[in-house]
Amino acid sequence: MTPELAQRLVAGLKEAGIDFFSYLPESRLSDIVPLIRDDPSFTMVKTCHEGTAVTLACGAALVGKRPAVYCEATGFVLSMYNLQSVAMQFGLPVLFLISYVGSPGDKANSLSFSLWGRLLEAQIRTFGLQYRVLEDGHDLETRVADMAWAAQYSKLPTCLLFTGEFTDFPDMLKRDRQPNA
């Protein structure tokens, strides 16, 4: 992800009123973490399990915060129990930012994750949640705000799935293509 996309994504979250952010570190969207950490309008909590990130976001929603959870597709699957038993059961508006690992547009794709990419959208639809796949930064801030609003209005989690240019690591690819000395 380019620094400009990271800044726009964080600006979109801020404009949408998101003020609580829980996450499990991963690489594809990691450029947003220092921006959120350094912005006093966000409360940020790093966790060791995606289910914990979801539960913390639900607690934040219960006390009036507007939460977002950041994880990759595999982590979303791991957090489904927490998603269903807390967020959905109590009608909590949590915005998920999901790195769409293994999707066809994942520039950092690994074949070992391709199953998750093929199943993610079906799993989200099974829960009846609204989602949107973002492949580029076109109208990013509005698309983030729309999904945050949809979560608030429906009193259910919503999901933004990031792939394409959000998963591009030009410096890493350039480094990996350098001949060995």
Backbone as a chain_set.jsonl record, in Angstrom:
{"seq": "MTPELAQRLVAGLKEAGIDFFSYLPESRLSDIVPLIRDDPSFTMVKTCHEGTAVTLACGAALVGKRPAVYCEATGFVLSMYNLQSVAMQFGLPVLFLISYVGSPGDKANSLSFSLWGRLLEAQIRTFGLQYRVLEDGHDLETRVADMAWAAQYSKLPTCLLFTGEFTDFPDMLKRDRQPNA", "coords": {"N": [[0.85, -1.167, 0.0], [0.532, 2.209, -0.765], [1.964, 5.119, 0.841], [0.245, 7.303, 0.528], [-2.286, 6.105, 0.053], [-2.621, 4.83, 2.518], [-2.791, 7.065, 4.241], [-5.136, 8.246, 3.249], [-6.999, 6.228, 3.785], [-6.985, 6.153, 6.596], [-7.828, 8.782, 7.065], [-10.387, 8.551, 6.005], [-11.542, 6.752, 7.835], [-11.485, 8.332, 10.134], [-13.092, 10.528, 9.355], [-15.466, 9.145, 9.136], [-16.138, 8.793, 11.721], [-15.03, 6.767, 13.207], [-13.512, 5.742, 16.158], [-12.28, 3.917, 17.734], [-9.985, 1.283, 17.548], [-9.086, -1.938, 16.982], [-6.768, -4.611, 16.545], [-4.929, -7.282, 14.936], [-1.632, -7.614, 14.196], [-0.588, -7.623, 10.795], [0.695, -7.797, 7.426], [-0.285, -6.573, 4.998], [-1.984, -4.24, 5.186], [-0.586, -2.77, 6.982], [0.576, -0.221, 7.011], [-1.25, 1.615, 7.914], [-1.299, 1.44, 10.659], [0.77, 2.928, 12.228], [-0.145, 5.507, 11.661], [-2.694, 5.617, 12.791], [-2.061, 5.012, 15.439], [-0.589, 7.304, 16.151], [-2.464, 9.29, 16.084], [-4.439, 11.203, 18.11], [-7.213, 11.035, 18.16], [-8.028, 8.462, 17.976], [-8.481, 5.437, 19.822], [-6.361, 2.795, 20.242], [-5.838, -0.694, 20.129], [-3.685, -3.352, 20.24], [-3.83, -6.821, 19.603], [-3.481, -10.354, 20.427], [-4.977, -12.216, 19.197], [-7.523, -12.587, 16.774], [-10.185, -12.95, 17.55], [-10.182, -11.812, 20.062], [-9.721, -9.149, 19.359], [-12.164, -8.566, 18.114], [-13.962, -8.903, 20.265], [-13.061, -6.89, 22.015], [-13.624, -4.639, 20.435], [-16.392, -4.849, 20.372], [-16.993, -4.385, 23.075], [-16.155, -1.735, 23.185], [-18.059, -0.582, 21.483], [-20.33, -0.946, 23.023], [-20.001, 0.972, 24.989], [-20.333, 3.304, 23.65], [-18.4, 3.97, 21.736], [-17.155, 4.114, 18.337], [-16.272, 1.486, 16.675], [-13.587, -0.168, 14.827], [-12.248, -3.115, 13.39], [-9.26, -4.577, 12.443], [-7.937, -7.045, 10.386], [-6.64, -9.996, 8.75], [-7.973, -12.103, 6.115], [-7.893, -14.801, 6.979], [-7.871, -14.43, 9.726], [-10.352, -13.245, 10.122], [-12.026, -15.427, 9.726], [-11.221, -16.962, 11.918], [-12.293, -15.41, 13.939], [-15.008, -15.739, 13.911], [-16.738, -16.94, 15.813], [-16.743, -15.082, 17.949], [-17.696, -12.898, 16.558], [-20.31, -13.716, 15.86], [-21.443, -14.505, 18.363], [-21.252, -12.269, 19.99], [-21.047, -9.614, 18.653], [-23.075, -9.788, 16.606], [-25.242, -10.907, 17.991], [-25.825, -8.978, 19.925], [-26.288, -6.792, 18.379], [-24.238, -4.958, 17.413], [-22.509, -2.309, 15.936], [-19.842, -2.827, 14.161], [-17.065, -2.068, 12.236], [-15.302, -3.898, 9.924], [-12.042, -4.138, 8.721], [-10.6, -5.84, 6.345], [-7.891, -7.604, 5.233], [-7.727, -8.952, 2.202], [-6.605, -11.667, 1.846], [-5.267, -13.986, -0.394], [-7.063, -13.467, -2.375], [-8.005, -13.005, -5.861], [-6.909, -10.545, -6.66], [-4.861, -10.024, -4.885], [-1.828, -8.704, -4.456], [0.337, -9.53, -2.986], [0.024, -12.176, -2.932], [-0.204, -15.528, -1.809], [-0.06, -18.861, -2.595], [-0.683, -20.646, -0.622], [-2.656, -19.432, 0.833], [-4.844, -19.299, -0.783], [-7.247, -20.726, -0.554], [-8.596, -19.44, 1.559], [-9.14, -16.975, 0.394], [-10.931, -17.737, -1.602], [-13.111, -18.5, -0.111], [-13.897, -16.449, 1.603], [-15.801, -14.323, 0.914], [-18.161, -15.824, 0.634], [-18.468, -16.77, 3.219], [-18.918, -14.398, 4.623], [-21.312, -13.59, 3.43], [-22.919, -15.709, 4.312], [-23.372, -15.049, 6.968], [-24.985, -12.93, 6.516], [-24.024, -10.347, 6.299], [-23.231, -7.005, 5.257], [-20.914, -6.091, 2.743], [-17.994, -4.854, 1.034], [-15.765, -4.978, -1.676], [-12.626, -3.61, -2.065], [-10.489, -2.573, -4.473], [-8.948, -0.522, -5.335], [-8.005, 2.934, -4.777], [-10.052, 4.598, -5.57], [-12.415, 6.972, -4.775], [-12.177, 6.418, -2.068], [-12.497, 7.436, 0.647], [-15.245, 7.991, 0.754], [-16.33, 5.448, 0.306], [-15.451, 4.09, 2.581], [-16.791, 5.586, 4.556], [-19.455, 5.033, 3.805], [-19.705, 2.29, 4.45], [-19.201, 2.339, 7.193], [-21.378, 3.873, 8.009], [-23.418, 2.129, 7.201], [-23.018, 0.032, 9.01], [-23.679, 1.344, 11.433], [-26.354, 2.025, 10.928], [-27.621, -0.454, 10.409], [-27.055, -1.791, 12.708], [-25.27, -3.886, 12.82], [-22.261, -5.756, 12.143], [-20.127, -4.664, 9.453], [-18.185, -5.135, 6.455], [-15.11, -4.286, 4.943], [-13.222, -5.326, 2.293], [-9.956, -5.559, 1.434], [-7.922, -5.499, -1.382], [-5.959, -5.832, -4.389], [-4.45, -2.77, -5.271], [-4.087, -2.102, -2.616], [-2.676, -4.129, -1.523], [-0.213, -4.103, -2.59], [3.266, -4.211, -2.632], [5.615, -2.431, -3.527], [8.333, -1.785, -2.869], [9.194, -4.091, -1.559], [8.937, -5.996, -3.585], [10.747, -4.996, -5.444], [13.112, -5.277, -4.007], [13.196, -8.054, -3.725], [13.679, -8.824, -6.323], [16.24, -8.153, -6.862], [19.484, -9.068, -7.98], [21.369, -11.669, -6.414], [24.215, -10.989, -4.403]], "CA": [[0.0, 0.0, 0.0], [1.324, 3.436, -0.802], [1.704, 6.015, 1.988], [-0.922, 8.144, 0.232], [-3.48, 5.297, 0.296], [-2.734, 4.647, 3.965], [-3.28, 8.326, 4.806], [-6.529, 8.423, 2.847], [-7.809, 5.25, 4.504], [-7.115, 6.631, 7.976], [-8.685, 9.971, 7.005], [-11.749, 8.069, 5.808], [-12.01, 6.215, 9.118], [-11.686, 9.467, 11.031], [-14.274, 11.247, 8.865], [-16.639, 8.307, 9.39], [-16.396, 8.774, 13.153], [-14.38, 5.642, 13.886], [-12.631, 6.266, 17.198], [-11.655, 2.782, 18.428], [-9.358, 0.438, 16.53], [-8.381, -3.103, 17.514], [-6.177, -5.317, 15.409], [-3.827, -8.226, 15.047], [-0.708, -7.176, 13.136], [-0.345, -8.358, 9.559], [1.524, -6.918, 6.598], [-0.847, -5.913, 3.819], [-2.497, -2.902, 5.488], [0.127, -2.321, 8.188], [0.956, 1.187, 6.962], [-2.223, 2.447, 8.62], [-1.13, 1.309, 12.11], [1.413, 4.082, 12.868], [-0.972, 6.704, 11.492], [-3.759, 5.552, 13.795], [-1.405, 5.08, 16.754], [-0.134, 8.662, 16.418], [-3.593, 10.219, 16.021], [-5.11, 11.14, 19.418], [-8.663, 10.828, 18.072], [-8.272, 7.019, 18.005], [-7.958, 4.528, 20.833], [-5.896, 1.643, 19.467], [-5.435, -1.836, 20.942], [-3.112, -4.49, 19.509], [-4.194, -8.059, 20.278], [-2.763, -11.552, 20.003], [-5.935, -13.099, 18.528], [-8.566, -11.814, 16.12], [-11.398, -13.009, 18.363], [-10.013, -10.809, 21.118], [-9.917, -7.84, 18.728], [-13.6, -8.399, 17.913], [-14.594, -8.735, 21.567], [-12.716, -5.547, 22.502], [-14.394, -3.679, 19.636], [-17.772, -4.93, 20.842], [-17.037, -3.659, 24.346], [-16.069, -0.307, 22.873], [-19.364, -0.18, 20.936], [-21.297, -0.913, 24.126], [-19.823, 2.204, 25.771], [-20.53, 4.465, 22.804], [-17.351, 4.19, 20.742], [-17.429, 3.613, 16.987], [-15.086, 0.649, 16.494], [-13.167, -0.898, 13.639], [-11.328, -4.231, 13.615], [-8.396, -4.818, 11.287], [-7.348, -8.383, 10.39], [-6.628, -10.573, 7.414], [-9.087, -13.013, 5.858], [-7.799, -15.973, 7.855], [-8.251, -13.977, 11.065], [-11.794, -13.047, 10.153], [-12.596, -16.764, 9.912], [-10.952, -17.338, 13.306], [-13.074, -14.598, 14.868], [-16.44, -15.887, 13.64], [-17.494, -17.219, 17.05], [-16.905, -13.804, 18.643], [-18.541, -12.084, 15.691], [-21.7, -14.146, 15.957], [-21.966, -14.592, 19.723], [-21.274, -10.972, 20.664], [-21.385, -8.485, 17.777], [-24.362, -9.964, 15.942], [-26.295, -11.165, 18.974], [-26.184, -7.745, 20.624], [-26.529, -5.739, 17.406], [-23.179, -3.964, 17.573], [-21.982, -1.841, 14.647], [-18.384, -2.913, 14.084], [-16.543, -2.033, 10.871], [-14.138, -4.767, 9.725], [-11.098, -3.858, 7.641], [-10.067, -7.183, 6.153], [-6.917, -7.822, 4.171], [-8.329, -10.05, 1.44], [-5.514, -12.596, 1.563], [-5.606, -15.078, -1.29], [-8.015, -13.07, -3.42], [-7.338, -12.906, -7.164], [-6.184, -9.286, -6.8], [-3.859, -9.875, -3.824], [-0.496, -8.563, -5.067], [1.278, -10.267, -2.146], [-0.667, -13.449, -2.832], [0.492, -16.775, -1.546], [-0.95, -19.975, -2.93], [-1.116, -21.333, 0.59], [-3.822, -18.744, 1.372], [-5.868, -19.144, -1.814], [-8.526, -21.259, -0.082], [-9.262, -18.398, 2.347], [-9.65, -15.99, -0.545], [-12.095, -18.268, -2.311], [-14.226, -18.73, 0.812], [-14.207, -15.31, 2.467], [-17.053, -13.647, 0.59], [-19.265, -16.742, 0.936], [-18.64, -16.804, 4.669], [-19.538, -13.134, 5.025], [-22.718, -13.656, 2.986], [-23.619, -16.663, 5.17], [-23.799, -14.299, 8.152], [-25.9, -11.878, 6.102], [-23.399, -9.046, 6.516], [-22.905, -6.198, 4.088], [-19.476, -5.961, 2.52], [-17.564, -4.234, -0.221], [-14.386, -5.282, -2.051], [-11.908, -2.429, -2.531], [-9.281, -2.923, -5.222], [-8.166, 0.689, -5.592], [-8.328, 4.063, -3.928], [-11.106, 5.439, -6.136], [-13.483, 7.391, -3.864], [-11.921, 5.622, -0.864], [-13.072, 7.998, 1.863], [-16.7, 7.815, 0.68], [-16.649, 4.023, 0.456], [-15.269, 3.781, 4.005], [-17.901, 6.216, 5.278], [-20.686, 4.303, 3.491], [-19.763, 1.038, 5.205], [-19.324, 2.693, 8.61], [-22.765, 4.274, 8.174], [-24.236, 0.918, 7.088], [-22.9, -0.677, 10.292], [-24.453, 2.085, 12.427], [-27.769, 1.968, 10.588], [-28.133, -1.827, 10.528], [-26.665, -2.34, 14.019], [-24.571, -5.138, 12.54], [-20.949, -5.544, 11.538], [-19.961, -4.573, 8.006], [-16.817, -5.516, 6.107], [-14.384, -3.784, 3.784], [-12.206, -6.307, 1.914], [-8.919, -4.828, 0.716], [-7.088, -6.28, -2.283], [-5.423, -4.978, -5.448], [-3.367, -1.841, -4.94], [-3.891, -2.047, -1.164], [-1.791, -5.232, -1.149], [0.991, -3.984, -3.414], [4.474, -3.868, -1.881], [6.613, -2.2, -4.581], [9.705, -1.849, -2.348], [9.515, -5.485, -1.279], [9.113, -6.695, -4.854], [11.991, -4.509, -6.028], [14.198, -5.883, -3.256], [13.23, -9.495, -4.017], [14.121, -9.042, -7.691], [17.643, -7.791, -6.981], [20.349, -10.266, -8.064], [22.156, -11.948, -5.209], [25.61, -10.549, -4.5]], "C": [[0.898, 1.232, 0.0], [1.03, 4.269, 0.448], [0.466, 6.888, 1.763], [-2.226, 7.376, 0.468], [-3.701, 5.085, 1.793], [-3.295, 5.91, 4.626], [-4.75, 8.55, 4.475], [-7.455, 7.45, 3.58], [-8.038, 5.707, 5.941], [-7.992, 7.881, 8.023], [-10.151, 9.569, 6.83], [-12.345, 7.499, 7.083], [-12.366, 7.348, 10.079], [-12.933, 10.253, 10.641], [-15.56, 10.477, 9.136], [-16.962, 8.194, 10.877], [-15.799, 7.593, 13.889], [-13.4, 6.214, 14.904], [-11.983, 5.171, 18.054], [-11.188, 1.797, 17.369], [-8.642, -0.709, 17.229], [-7.898, -3.938, 16.337], [-5.185, -6.366, 15.861], [-2.877, -7.877, 13.912], [-0.614, -8.166, 11.979], [0.248, -7.363, 8.58], [0.794, -6.094, 5.553], [-1.338, -4.486, 4.069], [-1.735, -2.242, 6.637], [0.544, -0.864, 8.166], [-0.046, 2.099, 7.659], [-1.98, 2.457, 10.127], [-0.405, 2.504, 12.728], [0.596, 5.364, 12.737], [-2.088, 6.748, 12.531], [-3.167, 5.689, 15.197], [-1.053, 6.516, 17.124], [-1.252, 9.705, 16.39], [-4.388, 10.121, 17.325], [-6.619, 10.938, 19.338], [-9.029, 9.337, 18.063], [-7.743, 6.414, 19.3], [-7.599, 3.261, 20.08], [-5.414, 0.541, 20.407], [-4.939, -2.95, 20.024], [-3.411, -5.756, 20.305], [-3.358, -9.225, 19.762], [-3.693, -12.554, 19.317], [-7.059, -12.243, 17.962], [-9.872, -11.823, 16.904], [-11.358, -12.0, 19.498], [-10.232, -9.408, 20.561], [-11.405, -7.562, 18.53], [-14.293, -8.136, 19.244], [-14.299, -7.355, 22.155], [-13.497, -4.476, 21.743], [-15.861, -3.681, 20.065], [-17.937, -4.205, 22.172], [-16.988, -2.156, 24.129], [-17.404, 0.206, 22.336], [-20.4, -0.056, 22.052], [-21.177, 0.349, 24.979], [-19.833, 3.45, 24.891], [-19.426, 4.795, 21.819], [-17.823, 3.67, 19.395], [-16.209, 2.813, 16.551], [-14.875, 0.102, 15.091], [-12.206, -1.994, 14.09], [-10.568, -4.457, 12.323], [-7.771, -6.195, 11.423], [-7.249, -8.86, 8.945], [-7.747, -11.597, 7.315], [-9.052, -14.229, 6.772], [-8.226, -15.614, 9.273], [-9.735, -13.724, 11.194], [-12.486, -14.383, 10.401], [-12.396, -17.211, 11.367], [-11.833, -16.592, 14.301], [-14.583, -14.794, 14.721], [-17.274, -16.192, 14.887], [-17.764, -15.91, 17.784], [-17.836, -12.877, 17.861], [-20.013, -12.435, 15.893], [-22.229, -14.063, 17.387], [-21.999, -13.259, 20.457], [-21.783, -9.883, 19.719], [-22.78, -8.629, 17.165], [-25.492, -10.159, 16.949], [-26.757, -9.888, 19.669], [-26.381, -6.561, 19.674], [-25.52, -4.613, 17.483], [-22.559, -3.592, 16.225], [-20.456, -1.783, 14.641], [-17.986, -2.933, 12.613], [-15.299, -2.908, 10.804], [-13.336, -4.273, 8.528], [-10.335, -5.154, 7.435], [-9.11, -7.198, 4.968], [-7.338, -9.101, 3.446], [-7.235, -10.984, 0.918], [-6.008, -13.724, 0.67], [-6.631, -14.729, -2.348], [-7.287, -12.969, -4.753], [-6.511, -11.63, -7.331], [-5.086, -9.07, -5.789], [-2.461, -9.866, -4.436], [0.584, -9.286, -4.26], [0.768, -11.693, -1.952], [0.282, -14.609, -2.556], [-0.488, -17.899, -1.846], [-1.448, -20.703, -1.696], [-2.349, -20.679, 1.209], [-4.986, -18.699, 0.394], [-7.224, -19.7, -1.384], [-9.288, -20.194, 0.692], [-9.87, -17.348, 1.419], [-10.892, -16.458, -1.267], [-13.325, -18.369, -1.407], [-14.702, -17.487, 1.549], [-15.557, -14.674, 2.162], [-18.268, -14.535, 0.903], [-19.527, -16.798, 2.434], [-19.295, -15.525, 5.183], [-21.019, -13.127, 4.639], [-23.535, -14.615, 3.853], [-24.131, -15.99, 6.436], [-24.765, -13.169, 7.8], [-25.344, -10.477, 6.296], [-23.166, -8.322, 5.198], [-21.393, -6.091, 3.977], [-19.221, -5.291, 1.186], [-16.103, -4.603, -0.436], [-13.756, -4.013, -2.617], [-10.611, -2.865, -3.195], [-8.39, -1.719, -5.48], [-8.687, 1.823, -4.715], [-9.406, 4.982, -4.47], [-12.194, 5.708, -5.099], [-13.39, 6.666, -2.512], [-12.64, 6.153, 0.369], [-14.594, 7.814, 1.894], [-17.084, 6.36, 0.884], [-16.467, 3.567, 1.905], [-16.439, 4.339, 4.808], [-19.218, 5.469, 5.035], [-20.801, 3.031, 4.327], [-19.846, 1.286, 6.713], [-20.765, 3.101, 8.906], [-23.679, 3.046, 8.133], [-24.187, 0.104, 8.38], [-23.756, 0.008, 11.357], [-25.953, 1.928, 12.188], [-28.352, 0.578, 10.824], [-27.913, -2.429, 11.913], [-26.09, -3.749, 13.87], [-23.178, -4.816, 12.019], [-21.045, -5.416, 10.021], [-18.484, -4.797, 7.705], [-16.316, -4.795, 4.859], [-13.259, -4.765, 3.506], [-11.195, -5.611, 1.006], [-8.041, -5.776, -0.096], [-6.465, -5.324, -3.299], [-4.313, -4.063, -4.98], [-3.154, -1.666, -3.44], [-2.907, -3.119, -0.694], [-0.495, -5.22, -1.956], [2.153, -3.508, -2.551], [5.605, -3.594, -2.865], [8.055, -2.278, -4.074], [10.126, -3.281, -2.084], [9.776, -6.236, -2.584], [10.417, -6.284, -5.527], [13.188, -5.173, -5.339], [14.336, -7.371, -3.601], [13.747, -9.782, -5.419], [15.582, -8.658, -7.904], [18.482, -9.064, -7.084], [21.155, -10.419, -6.783], [23.612, -11.565, -5.419], [26.545, -11.699, -4.211]], "O": [[1.911, 1.27, 0.699], [-0.038, 4.135, 1.045], [-0.273, 7.175, 2.705], [-3.173, 7.932, 1.024], [-4.832, 5.153, 2.275], [-4.179, 5.823, 5.477], [-5.521, 8.995, 5.326], [-8.571, 7.815, 3.951], [-9.162, 5.653, 6.441], [-8.813, 8.023, 8.929], [-11.043, 10.168, 7.43], [-13.516, 7.731, 7.383], [-13.403, 7.324, 10.742], [-13.74, 10.605, 11.501], [-16.616, 11.074, 9.341], [-17.953, 7.566, 11.25], [-16.039, 7.432, 15.086], [-12.565, 7.056, 14.573], [-11.231, 5.465, 18.984], [-11.906, 1.512, 16.411], [-7.697, -0.482, 17.985], [-8.525, -3.972, 15.279], [-4.678, -6.35, 16.983], [-3.3, -7.851, 12.756], [-0.567, -9.381, 12.175], [0.298, -6.172, 8.887], [1.237, -4.987, 5.249], [-1.121, -3.61, 3.231], [-2.203, -1.253, 7.2], [0.845, -0.309, 9.223], [0.279, 3.246, 7.966], [-2.41, 3.387, 10.809], [-0.921, 3.068, 13.693], [0.646, 6.218, 13.621], [-2.385, 7.808, 13.083], [-3.713, 6.401, 16.039], [-1.199, 6.91, 18.281], [-1.003, 10.882, 16.649], [-4.954, 9.068, 17.62], [-7.25, 10.691, 20.365], [-10.208, 8.989, 18.134], [-6.698, 6.819, 19.81], [-8.43, 2.708, 19.359], [-4.677, 0.801, 21.359], [-5.665, -3.429, 19.152], [-3.267, -5.775, 21.528], [-2.623, -9.093, 18.784], [-3.249, -13.624, 18.9], [-7.497, -11.285, 18.599], [-10.591, -10.824, 16.925], [-12.377, -11.407, 19.852], [-10.856, -8.571, 21.212], [-11.858, -6.439, 18.755], [-15.127, -7.236, 19.338], [-15.186, -6.722, 22.729], [-13.976, -3.514, 22.343], [-16.496, -2.628, 20.114], [-18.917, -3.487, 22.371], [-17.686, -1.397, 24.801], [-17.836, 1.303, 22.691], [-21.246, 0.838, 22.025], [-22.145, 0.754, 25.622], [-19.4, 4.521, 25.316], [-19.508, 5.809, 21.127], [-18.768, 2.886, 19.315], [-15.217, 3.39, 16.107], [-15.802, -0.065, 14.3], [-11.451, -1.822, 15.046], [-11.157, -4.521, 11.243], [-7.147, -6.498, 12.44], [-7.727, -8.19, 8.03], [-8.392, -11.922, 8.312], [-10.091, -14.641, 7.287], [-8.875, -16.415, 9.946], [-10.319, -13.959, 12.251], [-13.423, -14.463, 11.195], [-13.306, -17.776, 11.973], [-12.09, -17.095, 15.394], [-15.357, -14.074, 15.352], [-18.412, -15.734, 14.99], [-18.895, -15.655, 18.198], [-18.656, -12.167, 18.442], [-20.853, -11.553, 16.075], [-23.349, -13.598, 17.602], [-22.708, -13.13, 21.455], [-22.837, -9.295, 19.962], [-23.575, -7.69, 17.205], [-26.585, -9.623, 16.764], [-27.941, -9.732, 19.967], [-26.616, -5.441, 20.128], [-25.893, -3.446, 17.605], [-22.136, -4.465, 15.468], [-19.862, -0.794, 15.071], [-18.512, -3.728, 11.834], [-14.343, -2.685, 11.548], [-13.888, -4.022, 7.456], [-9.507, -5.525, 8.267], [-9.479, -6.848, 3.848], [-7.305, -10.191, 4.017], [-6.983, -11.07, -0.284], [-7.038, -14.341, 0.943], [-7.031, -15.587, -3.135], [-6.061, -12.858, -4.772], [-5.52, -11.628, -8.061], [-4.428, -8.03, -5.819], [-1.968, -10.902, -4.882], [1.639, -9.617, -4.802], [1.046, -12.332, -0.937], [1.42, -14.638, -3.026], [-1.629, -17.871, -1.385], [-2.518, -21.31, -1.72], [-3.026, -21.302, 2.027], [-6.022, -18.113, 0.708], [-8.256, -19.185, -1.815], [-10.498, -20.05, 0.512], [-10.991, -16.89, 1.643], [-11.806, -15.672, -1.519], [-14.456, -18.327, -1.892], [-15.816, -17.479, 2.073], [-16.376, -14.504, 3.065], [-19.288, -14.041, 1.384], [-20.678, -16.866, 2.867], [-20.136, -15.574, 6.08], [-21.871, -12.71, 5.424], [-24.715, -14.367, 4.104], [-25.209, -16.327, 6.924], [-25.306, -12.519, 8.694], [-26.107, -9.522, 6.442], [-22.934, -8.945, 4.162], [-20.684, -6.011, 4.98], [-20.104, -5.179, 0.335], [-15.298, -4.552, 0.494], [-14.295, -3.41, -3.545], [-9.742, -3.455, -2.553], [-7.213, -1.872, -5.806], [-9.683, 1.675, -4.007], [-9.656, 6.041, -3.895], [-12.824, 4.774, -4.601], [-14.408, 6.346, -1.899], [-13.321, 5.396, 1.062], [-15.162, 7.516, 2.944], [-18.065, 6.07, 1.568], [-17.243, 2.749, 2.4], [-17.011, 3.64, 5.645], [-20.008, 5.292, 5.963], [-21.872, 2.727, 4.852], [-20.494, 0.524, 7.43], [-21.318, 2.718, 9.937], [-24.606, 2.935, 8.935], [-25.201, -0.453, 8.799], [-24.477, -0.66, 12.099], [-26.724, 1.725, 13.126], [-29.445, 0.444, 11.373], [-28.509, -3.451, 12.255], [-26.369, -4.655, 14.656], [-22.942, -3.72, 11.51], [-21.933, -5.989, 9.391], [-17.635, -4.666, 8.586], [-17.019, -4.709, 3.852], [-12.429, -5.018, 4.379], [-11.55, -5.13, -0.071], [-7.487, -6.737, 0.44], [-6.454, -4.114, -3.073], [-3.346, -4.513, -4.364], [-2.125, -1.126, -3.032], [-2.366, -3.026, 0.408], [0.229, -6.214, -1.995], [2.034, -2.519, -1.827], [6.48, -4.443, -3.03], [8.92, -2.791, -4.784], [11.269, -3.658, -2.347], [10.723, -7.017, -2.678], [11.112, -7.118, -6.109], [14.15, -5.577, -5.993], [15.446, -7.883, -3.749], [14.212, -10.892, -5.679], [16.11, -8.82, -9.004], [18.231, -10.031, -6.366], [21.564, -9.44, -6.158], [24.173, -11.792, -6.491], [27.763, -11.528, -4.244]]}, "num_chains": 1, "name": "protein.A"}
